[in-house]
Amino acid sequence: MPIYEFKCQDCGRDFEELVISRSEKIICPACGQANCQKHLSSFRCGPSGGTMDLAGGSTSSSSSSCGSCSAPSCAGCGSN
């Protein structure tokens, strides 16, 4: 079940919502109106399994995302 980002067209609030069904009516948590538009979400992904920093530049896929070990991901080092 994906979480989508929305913007209320009435009050201007940005919010996230877990959407179970495409037919589900999305209501703004601030003003209670249903005039909400889905936005493209940004996510962290890079080419060849690497990650991207928040500025959009890619980082090496051979360094861990937390920097505490040499595993290619935190799942590989077991620290989380």
N, C-alpha and C positions, 0 to 999 in steps of 0.2 A: 504494500500500500504506500504510494508515494506521498511525500509532503510537497505541496506547491506553495509558491509565493503569490500573494494577491495584493492588489491595491484597490481600496474603496474609491469609487468615482464620486461619491457624495462628500465624504469627510477627508479624503486624501491619505488615510492611514494605510501603511504597509503592514502585512501580517502573513504568517504561514498557517497552513491548514492541512491536516491529514485528510486525504480524499479517498474514501472507500469505493464510491461509485461515481461514474462520470455524470450521472443524472442528479447527483446530490446538489442541493441548492446551497451556495456559500453565502454566509451572513457575516457582515463586518462585526467584529467583537466590540468596536468602539461605538458605532451609531446604530447597529441593528439593521442596516439596510442590505439589500441583496444586489446592489449595483456594484459588483466587484469584478475586476478584470485580472485574469491569470497572467503572470509575468514569467519570463524565462529565468530559471534559477541558475546561479553560478555554482560551479562545483570545482573540486580540485582534481585535475587529471592531466597527464602529460603524455607525450609521444613515447612509445616503446616501454610503457610501464613506469616511466618516471613521474614525478609530481611536478606541479606548477606552483610557484609562489603566488601570493595574493596580487602582486603587480603584473602577473601574467608571464613571467620568465620561467623557463623550465630549469629544473635542478637535476642533478645526476641521479640516475636510477640505482647507482651503486652505493649510495649513502643512505642511512636510515632516516626516516622522517623525524625522529626525535633527537638524533645526533649522539645517543649514548652508546652506540655500538656500530659494528660494520654490516649488520644485516640489512638487506634491501628494503625491509619494511618492519614495522613494530610487531607484526604477526610472526616474523621470522626470529626475533630475538626473545620473545616471550616476556617482555618487561611490562606489558599491560594486561 
